């Protein structure tokens, strides 16, 4: 498993003036995914693999996009 010394922002979304982002922190043998709405943590989840955490991040992003959120990266 890859490890990171700092958290990594996976995506940023916006809807009107609201904004959301997902952050990943991976350590040896574990990954934590947290997502935030307007800088307030909505939820954090721990996973045994990086792949599971990334798949969940995609699921969360998809749910937000279906609810009207848009990519804020560009």
C-alpha positions, -999 to +999 in steps of 0.1 A: +000+000+000+012+035-008+016+058+022+014+096+023+029+119+049+001+144+045-036+143+037-046+144+000-077+162-013-093+139-038-120+162-052-137+196-046-173+203-055-196+233-053-233+240-053-242+277-052-221+292-024-216+258-007-185+238-012-175+202-004-143+182-006-130+147+002-097+141+020-077+109+021-051+099+047-033+067+039-009+049+063+006+015+063-023-009+060-051+016+065-068+045+048-091+071+062-116+090+040-133+121+053-156+145+035-165+180+044-194+204+036-186+241+041-154+231+060-174+210+085-167+173+086-197+154+074-183+119+080-150+100+083-146+063+075-116+039+079-107+012+053-083-016+052-071-008+017-065+023-003-086+009-031-117+006-009-113+042+003-109+055-032-140+035-044-160+050-015-148+085-024-161+080-059-194+068-045-198+099-023-188+122-052-214+105-074-241+110-049-233+146-044-232+152-082-266+135-086-278+160-059-267+190-080-231+195-069-205+204-097-168+200-100-150+231-085-116+224-099-118+246-129 
